[in-house]
Amino acid sequence: MSLDEIESERAARKEALAKQRNEQRAVDVARLNELEIEHGDESVTAVKIGRYLPGIATLAVVRCLKSSELKRYRDRVKGENADNARAAEEAGMSALLYPEKGSDLWKATLDAIPGIPARLGTAAVFLAAGVEQAEGKV
């Protein structure tokens, strides 16, 4: 194969992948919109996955942590034996709205991006902290 043929094949592959990503992004953003309507724009946040592989989501959505969930997170990150990563993962999984837990999309996304629950938890904690601050609880 010549260099031109290889580059052409490569460009075609990347174009097909971009098309798949855009189709998945449309599904994901439509679901984000539905969740914003259902829960309120400021009660959910989207976390961009960052890289795309066929069969995974381009973003995940978490809701604001409930008071009890935020307290549990804060209790878990206190002290010298704190496991901050585990606490963030638990917060992320409790706040996850999309992709739905147990769905094929979630399983594929988690398989491809195993650190995503911690990122989601961090986003949910920040969202809850902002809500607390706005309500004068901090």
VMD Tcl script that builds the backbone (N, CA, C; Angstrom):
set m [mol new atoms 414]
animate dup $m
set s [atomselect $m all]
$s set {name element resname resid chain x y z} {
  {N N MET 1 A 0.846 -1.184 0.000}
  {CA C MET 1 A 0.000 0.000 0.000}
  {C C MET 1 A 0.892 1.249 0.000}
  {N N SER 2 A 0.465 2.220 -0.761}
  {CA C SER 2 A 1.225 3.473 -0.802}
  {C C SER 2 A 0.824 4.353 0.378}
  {N N LEU 3 A 1.618 5.337 0.657}
  {CA C LEU 3 A 1.330 6.277 1.733}
  {C C LEU 3 A -0.008 6.972 1.490}
  {N N ASP 4 A -0.279 7.375 0.265}
  {CA C ASP 4 A -1.550 8.038 -0.061}
  {C C ASP 4 A -2.739 7.118 0.213}
  {N N GLU 5 A -2.604 5.855 -0.124}
  {CA C GLU 5 A -3.687 4.893 0.126}
  {C C GLU 5 A -3.902 4.696 1.621}
  {N N ILE 6 A -2.820 4.601 2.358}
  {CA C ILE 6 A -2.926 4.429 3.813}
  {C C ILE 6 A -3.573 5.648 4.441}
  {N N GLU 7 A -3.150 6.827 4.032}
  {CA C GLU 7 A -3.736 8.058 4.583}
  {C C GLU 7 A -5.205 8.182 4.217}
  {N N SER 8 A -5.573 7.775 3.024}
  {CA C SER 8 A -6.963 7.808 2.601}
  {C C SER 8 A -7.803 6.838 3.432}
  {N N GLU 9 A -7.283 5.640 3.640}
  {CA C GLU 9 A -7.978 4.635 4.459}
  {C C GLU 9 A -8.133 5.138 5.892}
  {N N ARG 10 A -7.082 5.732 6.396}
  {CA C ARG 10 A -7.094 6.261 7.765}
  {C C ARG 10 A -8.122 7.387 7.895}
  {N N ALA 11 A -8.159 8.286 6.937}
  {CA C ALA 11 A -9.120 9.392 6.963}
  {C C ALA 11 A -10.552 8.871 6.909}
  {N N ALA 12 A -10.796 7.861 6.097}
  {CA C ALA 12 A -12.137 7.276 6.001}
  {C C ALA 12 A -12.550 6.639 7.322}
  {N N ARG 13 A -11.618 5.942 7.960}
  {CA C ARG 13 A -11.904 5.322 9.262}
  {C C ARG 13 A -12.235 6.380 10.302}
  {N N LYS 14 A -11.456 7.447 10.328}
  {CA C LYS 14 A -11.692 8.512 11.301}
  {C C LYS 14 A -13.008 9.239 11.029}
  {N N GLU 15 A -13.358 9.387 9.768}
  {CA C GLU 15 A -14.621 10.023 9.415}
  {C C GLU 15 A -15.803 9.164 9.883}
  {N N ALA 16 A -15.707 7.870 9.694}
  {CA C ALA 16 A -16.772 6.960 10.147}
  {C C ALA 16 A -16.891 6.991 11.670}
  {N N LEU 17 A -15.771 7.036 12.359}
  {CA C LEU 17 A -15.780 7.094 13.824}
  {C C LEU 17 A -16.395 8.407 14.313}
  {N N ALA 18 A -16.060 9.511 13.649}
  {CA C ALA 18 A -16.633 10.812 14.008}
  {C C ALA 18 A -18.148 10.804 13.812}
  {N N LYS 19 A -18.612 10.141 12.753}
  {CA C LYS 19 A -20.054 10.040 12.507}
  {C C LYS 19 A -20.728 9.257 13.635}
  {N N GLN 20 A -20.140 8.140 14.040}
  {CA C GLN 20 A -20.687 7.349 15.145}
  {C C GLN 20 A -20.717 8.178 16.433}
  {N N ARG 21 A -19.627 8.897 16.693}
  {CA C ARG 21 A -19.542 9.722 17.898}
  {C C ARG 21 A -20.645 10.780 17.890}
  {N N ASN 22 A -20.851 11.445 16.765}
  {CA C ASN 22 A -21.881 12.480 16.671}
  {C C ASN 22 A -23.278 11.907 16.852}
  {N N GLU 23 A -23.518 10.704 16.323}
  {CA C GLU 23 A -24.817 10.050 16.517}
  {C C GLU 23 A -25.040 9.736 17.993}
  {N N GLN 24 A -24.004 9.221 18.674}
  {CA C GLN 24 A -24.130 8.919 20.098}
  {C C GLN 24 A -24.277 10.203 20.903}
  {N N ARG 25 A -23.551 11.232 20.520}
  {CA C ARG 25 A -23.634 12.520 21.226}
  {C C ARG 25 A -25.050 13.078 21.133}
  {N N ALA 26 A -25.699 12.923 19.995}
  {CA C ALA 26 A -27.081 13.394 19.851}
  {C C ALA 26 A -28.001 12.664 20.831}
  {N N VAL 27 A -27.823 11.359 20.964}
  {CA C VAL 27 A -28.618 10.575 21.923}
  {C C VAL 27 A -28.341 11.061 23.343}
  {N N ASP 28 A -27.072 11.256 23.658}
  {CA C ASP 28 A -26.674 11.662 25.008}
  {C C ASP 28 A -27.201 13.052 25.362}
  {N N VAL 29 A -27.083 13.997 24.445}
  {CA C VAL 29 A -27.533 15.364 24.713}
  {C C VAL 29 A -29.058 15.416 24.816}
  {N N ALA 30 A -29.754 14.605 24.035}
  {CA C ALA 30 A -31.217 14.531 24.151}
  {C C ALA 30 A -31.602 14.038 25.543}
  {N N ARG 31 A -30.889 13.034 26.035}
  {CA C ARG 31 A -31.190 12.513 27.390}
  {C C ARG 31 A -30.843 13.552 28.452}
  {N N LEU 32 A -29.722 14.266 28.277}
  {CA C LEU 32 A -29.358 15.345 29.200}
  {C C LEU 32 A -30.477 16.373 29.257}
  {N N ASN 33 A -30.996 16.769 28.117}
  {CA C ASN 33 A -32.085 17.741 28.064}
  {C C ASN 33 A -33.304 17.238 28.838}
  {N N GLU 34 A -33.663 15.973 28.648}
  {CA C GLU 34 A -34.801 15.391 29.369}
  {C C GLU 34 A -34.572 15.428 30.879}
  {N N LEU 35 A -33.351 15.099 31.302}
  {CA C LEU 35 A -33.036 15.078 32.735}
  {C C LEU 35 A -33.011 16.487 33.325}
  {N N GLU 36 A -32.559 17.466 32.537}
  {CA C GLU 36 A -32.604 18.855 33.005}
  {C C GLU 36 A -34.041 19.313 33.200}
  {N N ILE 37 A -34.910 18.921 32.288}
  {CA C ILE 37 A -36.326 19.272 32.408}
  {C C ILE 37 A -36.931 18.583 33.630}
  {N N GLU 38 A -36.614 17.316 33.812}
  {CA C GLU 38 A -37.175 16.532 34.921}
  {C C GLU 38 A -36.674 16.996 36.284}
  {N N HIS 39 A -35.366 17.243 36.411}
  {CA C HIS 39 A -34.764 17.540 37.719}
  {C C HIS 39 A -34.459 19.016 37.938}
  {N N GLY 40 A -34.432 19.801 36.880}
  {CA C GLY 40 A -34.042 21.206 36.964}
  {C C GLY 40 A -32.632 21.382 36.423}
  {N N ASP 41 A -32.443 22.443 35.656}
  {CA C ASP 41 A -31.154 22.682 35.009}
  {C C ASP 41 A -29.984 22.716 35.981}
  {N N GLU 42 A -30.201 23.274 37.156}
  {CA C GLU 42 A -29.104 23.432 38.104}
  {C C GLU 42 A -28.991 22.264 39.081}
  {N N SER 43 A -29.798 21.241 38.887}
  {CA C SER 43 A -29.762 20.079 39.769}
  {C C SER 43 A -29.076 18.879 39.149}
  {N N VAL 44 A -28.644 19.016 37.902}
  {CA C VAL 44 A -27.899 17.958 37.228}
  {C C VAL 44 A -26.684 18.580 36.558}
  {N N THR 45 A -25.699 17.745 36.313}
  {CA C THR 45 A -24.538 18.194 35.565}
  {C C THR 45 A -24.062 17.063 34.669}
  {N N ALA 46 A -23.538 17.451 33.526}
  {CA C ALA 46 A -23.010 16.481 32.563}
  {C C ALA 46 A -21.488 16.441 32.694}
  {N N VAL 47 A -20.954 15.246 32.618}
  {CA C VAL 47 A -19.506 15.045 32.640}
  {C C VAL 47 A -19.124 14.452 31.295}
  {N N LYS 48 A -18.288 15.165 30.554}
  {CA C LYS 48 A -17.837 14.652 29.261}
  {C C LYS 48 A -16.914 13.467 29.502}
  {N N ILE 49 A -17.132 12.418 28.735}
  {CA C ILE 49 A -16.324 11.209 28.882}
  {C C ILE 49 A -14.877 11.475 28.469}
  {N N GLY 50 A -14.673 12.263 27.451}
  {CA C GLY 50 A -13.318 12.655 27.089}
  {C C GLY 50 A -12.768 11.962 25.865}
  {N N ARG 51 A -12.999 10.703 25.731}
  {CA C ARG 51 A -12.583 10.007 24.517}
  {C C ARG 51 A -13.740 9.131 24.072}
  {N N TYR 52 A -13.792 8.898 22.782}
  {CA C TYR 52 A -14.909 8.117 22.274}
  {C C TYR 52 A -14.429 6.791 21.709}
  {N N LEU 53 A -15.156 5.772 22.063}
  {CA C LEU 53 A -15.005 4.441 21.484}
  {C C LEU 53 A -16.404 3.994 21.082}
  {N N PRO 54 A -16.552 3.283 19.981}
  {CA C PRO 54 A -17.886 2.820 19.585}
  {C C PRO 54 A -18.563 2.044 20.716}
  {N N GLY 55 A -19.827 2.375 20.939}
  {CA C GLY 55 A -20.615 1.658 21.939}
  {C C GLY 55 A -20.623 2.282 23.319}
  {N N ILE 56 A -19.898 3.402 23.504}
  {CA C ILE 56 A -19.918 4.048 24.819}
  {C C ILE 56 A -20.570 5.421 24.706}
  {N N ALA 57 A -20.948 5.965 25.847}
  {CA C ALA 57 A -21.552 7.297 25.895}
  {C C ALA 57 A -20.481 8.366 25.690}
  {N N THR 58 A -20.912 9.530 25.261}
  {CA C THR 58 A -19.991 10.658 25.139}
  {C C THR 58 A -20.039 11.542 26.378}
  {N N LEU 59 A -21.085 11.344 27.184}
  {CA C LEU 59 A -21.197 12.074 28.442}
  {C C LEU 59 A -22.019 11.247 29.418}
  {N N ALA 60 A -21.858 11.573 30.681}
  {CA C ALA 60 A -22.662 10.962 31.738}
  {C C ALA 60 A -23.311 12.099 32.522}
  {N N VAL 61 A -24.430 11.809 33.159}
  {CA C VAL 61 A -25.167 12.837 33.887}
  {C C VAL 61 A -25.381 12.370 35.325}
  {N N VAL 62 A -25.087 13.274 36.262}
  {CA C VAL 62 A -25.354 13.013 37.677}
  {C C VAL 62 A -26.274 14.104 38.212}
  {N N ARG 63 A -26.988 13.749 39.248}
  {CA C ARG 63 A -27.847 14.704 39.944}
  {C C ARG 63 A -27.090 15.214 41.172}
  {N N CYS 64 A -27.642 16.218 41.754}
  {CA C CYS 64 A -27.107 16.747 43.006}
  {C C CYS 64 A -27.241 15.673 44.086}
  {N N LEU 65 A -26.210 15.511 44.893}
  {CA C LEU 65 A -26.290 14.554 45.998}
  {C C LEU 65 A -27.344 15.006 47.000}
  {N N LYS 66 A -28.021 14.056 47.596}
  {CA C LYS 66 A -28.934 14.346 48.691}
  {C C LYS 66 A -28.105 14.633 49.929}
  {N N SER 67 A -28.692 15.264 50.924}
  {CA C SER 67 A -27.965 15.618 52.154}
  {C C SER 67 A -27.304 14.406 52.785}
  {N N SER 68 A -28.036 13.303 52.857}
  {CA C SER 68 A -27.482 12.095 53.479}
  {C C SER 68 A -26.314 11.534 52.673}
  {N N GLU 69 A -26.387 11.632 51.354}
  {CA C GLU 69 A -25.292 11.151 50.503}
  {C C GLU 69 A -24.059 12.030 50.651}
  {N N LEU 70 A -24.268 13.328 50.734}
  {CA C LEU 70 A -23.141 14.244 50.918}
  {C C LEU 70 A -22.507 14.035 52.289}
  {N N LYS 71 A -23.324 13.819 53.309}
  {CA C LYS 71 A -22.788 13.546 54.657}
  {C C LYS 71 A -21.969 12.263 54.648}
  {N N ARG 72 A -22.479 11.222 53.999}
  {CA C ARG 72 A -21.741 9.958 53.917}
  {C C ARG 72 A -20.405 10.166 53.207}
  {N N TYR 73 A -20.417 10.923 52.116}
  {CA C TYR 73 A -19.171 11.218 51.403}
  {C C TYR 73 A -18.189 11.931 52.326}
  {N N ARG 74 A -18.653 12.962 52.993}
  {CA C ARG 74 A -17.768 13.732 53.880}
  {C C ARG 74 A -17.236 12.872 55.018}
  {N N ASP 75 A -18.079 12.016 55.569}
  {CA C ASP 75 A -17.621 11.109 56.634}
  {C C ASP 75 A -16.551 10.153 56.118}
  {N N ARG 76 A -16.704 9.702 54.883}
  {CA C ARG 76 A -15.758 8.737 54.297}
  {C C ARG 76 A -14.390 9.352 54.006}
  {N N VAL 77 A -14.344 10.669 53.774}
  {CA C VAL 77 A -13.065 11.287 53.418}
  {C C VAL 77 A -12.345 11.893 54.625}
  {N N LYS 78 A -12.875 11.682 55.826}
  {CA C LYS 78 A -12.238 12.193 57.045}
  {C C LYS 78 A -11.270 11.162 57.616}
  {N N GLY 79 A -10.263 11.635 58.294}
  {CA C GLY 79 A -9.367 10.748 59.034}
  {C C GLY 79 A -8.218 10.224 58.205}
  {N N GLU 80 A -7.290 9.587 58.901}
  {CA C GLU 80 A -6.080 9.125 58.208}
  {C C GLU 80 A -6.293 7.864 57.389}
  {N N ASN 81 A -7.362 7.127 57.611}
  {CA C ASN 81 A -7.648 5.932 56.813}
  {C C ASN 81 A -8.678 6.199 55.724}
  {N N ALA 82 A -8.868 7.469 55.389}
  {CA C ALA 82 A -9.865 7.846 54.390}
  {C C ALA 82 A -9.505 7.261 53.027}
  {N N ASP 83 A -10.517 6.798 52.336}
  {CA C ASP 83 A -10.356 6.302 50.973}
  {C C ASP 83 A -11.145 7.242 50.067}
  {N N ASN 84 A -10.488 8.345 49.686}
  {CA C ASN 84 A -11.167 9.384 48.921}
  {C C ASN 84 A -11.684 8.883 47.579}
  {N N ALA 85 A -10.907 8.053 46.919}
  {CA C ALA 85 A -11.331 7.537 45.620}
  {C C ALA 85 A -12.596 6.697 45.769}
  {N N ARG 86 A -12.622 5.825 46.751}
  {CA C ARG 86 A -13.794 4.968 46.973}
  {C C ARG 86 A -15.019 5.806 47.339}
  {N N ALA 87 A -14.809 6.841 48.156}
  {CA C ALA 87 A -15.915 7.723 48.532}
  {C C ALA 87 A -16.472 8.440 47.301}
  {N N ALA 88 A -15.585 8.894 46.419}
  {CA C ALA 88 A -16.031 9.572 45.195}
  {C C ALA 88 A -16.770 8.598 44.289}
  {N N GLU 89 A -16.270 7.368 44.169}
  {CA C GLU 89 A -16.953 6.359 43.346}
  {C C GLU 89 A -18.365 6.093 43.863}
  {N N GLU 90 A -18.496 5.941 45.177}
  {CA C GLU 90 A -19.813 5.687 45.774}
  {C C GLU 90 A -20.760 6.858 45.519}
  {N N ALA 91 A -20.249 8.074 45.668}
  {CA C ALA 91 A -21.076 9.256 45.422}
  {C C ALA 91 A -21.514 9.289 43.956}
  {N N GLY 92 A -20.583 8.993 43.065}
  {CA C GLY 92 A -20.907 8.994 41.641}
  {C C GLY 92 A -21.969 7.979 41.289}
  {N N MET 93 A -21.849 6.789 41.841}
  {CA C MET 93 A -22.819 5.741 41.528}
  {C C MET 93 A -24.187 6.042 42.138}
  {N N SER 94 A -24.211 6.694 43.310}
  {CA C SER 94 A -25.514 7.006 43.902}
  {C C SER 94 A -26.211 8.142 43.154}
  {N N ALA 95 A -25.429 9.025 42.504}
  {CA C ALA 95 A -26.004 10.178 41.816}
  {C C ALA 95 A -26.190 9.959 40.310}
  {N N LEU 96 A -25.721 8.843 39.799}
  {CA C LEU 96 A -25.774 8.594 38.354}
  {C C LEU 96 A -27.208 8.547 37.834}
  {N N LEU 97 A -27.470 9.338 36.797}
  {CA C LEU 97 A -28.763 9.315 36.122}
  {C C LEU 97 A -28.657 8.744 34.716}
  {N N TYR 98 A -27.536 9.032 34.046}
  {CA C TYR 98 A -27.354 8.583 32.667}
  {C C TYR 98 A -25.884 8.366 32.415}
  {N N PRO 99 A -25.500 7.293 31.737}
  {CA C PRO 99 A -26.327 6.169 31.321}
  {C C PRO 99 A -26.899 5.435 32.537}
  {N N GLU 100 A -28.030 4.837 32.362}
  {CA C GLU 100 A -28.700 4.156 33.456}
  {C C GLU 100 A -27.851 2.978 33.946}
  {N N LYS 101 A -27.757 2.865 35.279}
  {CA C LYS 101 A -27.015 1.745 35.870}
  {C C LYS 101 A -27.576 0.435 35.335}
  {N N GLY 102 A -26.683 -0.476 34.997}
  {CA C GLY 102 A -27.099 -1.786 34.516}
  {C C GLY 102 A -27.371 -1.849 33.026}
  {N N SER 103 A -27.475 -0.689 32.376}
  {CA C SER 103 A -27.737 -0.699 30.928}
  {C C SER 103 A -26.476 -1.144 30.190}
  {N N ASP 104 A -26.672 -1.631 28.981}
  {CA C ASP 104 A -25.526 -2.029 28.156}
  {C C ASP 104 A -24.611 -0.833 27.896}
  {N N LEU 105 A -25.219 0.343 27.712}
  {CA C LEU 105 A -24.417 1.546 27.473}
  {C C LEU 105 A -23.545 1.863 28.682}
  {N N TRP 106 A -24.109 1.750 29.890}
  {CA C TRP 106 A -23.327 2.011 31.098}
  {C C TRP 106 A -22.215 0.968 31.254}
  {N N LYS 107 A -22.550 -0.293 31.066}
  {CA C LYS 107 A -21.542 -1.346 31.201}
  {C C LYS 107 A -20.388 -1.137 30.233}
  {N N ALA 108 A -20.692 -0.793 28.984}
  {CA C ALA 108 A -19.642 -0.558 27.987}
  {C C ALA 108 A -18.807 0.669 28.345}
  {N N THR 109 A -19.464 1.716 28.822}
  {CA C THR 109 A -18.756 2.942 29.191}
  {C C THR 109 A -17.855 2.684 30.391}
  {N N LEU 110 A -18.370 2.013 31.381}
  {CA C LEU 110 A -17.588 1.698 32.580}
  {C C LEU 110 A -16.417 0.785 32.244}
  {N N ASP 111 A -16.654 -0.158 31.363}
  {CA C ASP 111 A -15.594 -1.069 30.939}
  {C C ASP 111 A -14.466 -0.312 30.230}
  {N N ALA 112 A -14.847 0.637 29.380}
  {CA C ALA 112 A -13.865 1.402 28.603}
  {C C ALA 112 A -13.193 2.500 29.427}
  {N N ILE 113 A -13.917 3.065 30.384}
  {CA C ILE 113 A -13.420 4.182 31.197}
  {C C ILE 113 A -13.645 3.818 32.672}
  {N N PRO 114 A -12.831 2.930 33.232}
  {CA C PRO 114 A -13.100 2.427 34.582}
  {C C PRO 114 A -13.037 3.487 35.681}
  {N N GLY 115 A -12.408 4.621 35.443}
  {CA C GLY 115 A -12.331 5.670 36.458}
  {C C GLY 115 A -13.491 6.641 36.447}
  {N N ILE 116 A -14.460 6.423 35.565}
  {CA C ILE 116 A -15.557 7.385 35.424}
  {C C ILE 116 A -16.397 7.541 36.701}
  {N N PRO 117 A -16.652 6.509 37.507}
  {CA C PRO 117 A -17.463 6.748 38.711}
  {C C PRO 117 A -16.858 7.793 39.654}
  {N N ALA 118 A -15.543 7.816 39.794}
  {CA C ALA 118 A -14.909 8.809 40.667}
  {C C ALA 118 A -15.081 10.218 40.103}
  {N N ARG 119 A -14.944 10.352 38.783}
  {CA C ARG 119 A -15.159 11.669 38.166}
  {C C ARG 119 A -16.603 12.126 38.362}
  {N N LEU 120 A -17.535 11.191 38.245}
  {CA C LEU 120 A -18.944 11.529 38.432}
  {C C LEU 120 A -19.215 11.929 39.874}
  {N N GLY 121 A -18.601 11.215 40.805}
  {CA C GLY 121 A -18.772 11.538 42.219}
  {C C GLY 121 A -18.259 12.918 42.549}
  {N N THR 122 A -17.109 13.255 42.012}
  {CA C THR 122 A -16.547 14.582 42.237}
  {C C THR 122 A -17.495 15.652 41.706}
  {N N ALA 123 A -18.048 15.428 40.525}
  {CA C ALA 123 A -18.993 16.390 39.947}
  {C C ALA 123 A -20.246 16.517 40.812}
  {N N ALA 124 A -20.742 15.392 41.318}
  {CA C ALA 124 A -21.940 15.420 42.161}
  {C C ALA 124 A -21.669 16.130 43.483}
  {N N VAL 125 A -20.484 15.927 44.046}
  {CA C VAL 125 A -20.115 16.610 45.284}
  {C C VAL 125 A -20.032 18.114 45.050}
  {N N PHE 126 A -19.386 18.533 43.964}
  {CA C PHE 126 A -19.305 19.961 43.656}
  {C C PHE 126 A -20.694 20.556 43.447}
  {N N LEU 127 A -21.554 19.811 42.775}
  {CA C LEU 127 A -22.915 20.281 42.545}
  {C C LEU 127 A -23.643 20.446 43.879}
  {N N ALA 128 A -23.516 19.465 44.761}
  {CA C ALA 128 A -24.169 19.537 46.072}
  {C C ALA 128 A -23.587 20.666 46.920}
  {N N ALA 129 A -22.297 20.855 46.860}
  {CA C ALA 129 A -21.670 21.927 47.628}
  {C C ALA 129 A -22.162 23.279 47.146}
  {N N GLY 130 A -22.347 23.415 45.851}
  {CA C GLY 130 A -22.880 24.667 45.306}
  {C C GLY 130 A -24.300 24.910 45.749}
  {N N VAL 131 A -25.088 23.856 45.778}
  {CA C VAL 131 A -26.469 23.986 46.232}
  {C C VAL 131 A -26.487 24.370 47.698}
  {N N GLU 132 A -25.649 23.732 48.507}
  {CA C GLU 132 A -25.593 24.074 49.931}
  {C C GLU 132 A -25.194 25.529 50.113}
  {N N GLN 133 A -24.190 25.974 49.361}
  {CA C GLN 133 A -23.732 27.348 49.490}
  {C C GLN 133 A -24.845 28.326 49.099}
  {N N ALA 134 A -25.549 28.024 48.002}
  {CA C ALA 134 A -26.629 28.885 47.555}
  {C C ALA 134 A -27.754 28.939 48.577}
  {N N GLU 135 A -27.970 27.845 49.310}
  {CA C GLU 135 A -29.026 27.797 50.319}
  {C C GLU 135 A -28.554 28.321 51.671}
  {N N GLY 136 A -27.308 28.768 51.756}
  {CA C GLY 136 A -26.781 29.330 52.989}
  {C C GLY 136 A -26.408 28.305 54.044}
  {N N LYS 137 A -26.164 27.059 53.647}
  {CA C LYS 137 A -25.831 25.993 54.594}
  {C C LYS 137 A -24.342 25.881 54.855}
  {N N VAL 138 A -23.514 26.613 54.094}
  {CA C VAL 138 A -22.065 26.512 54.286}
  {C C VAL 138 A -21.574 27.685 55.086}
}
mol reanalyze $m
mol bondsrecalc $m
mol representation Tube
mol addrep $m
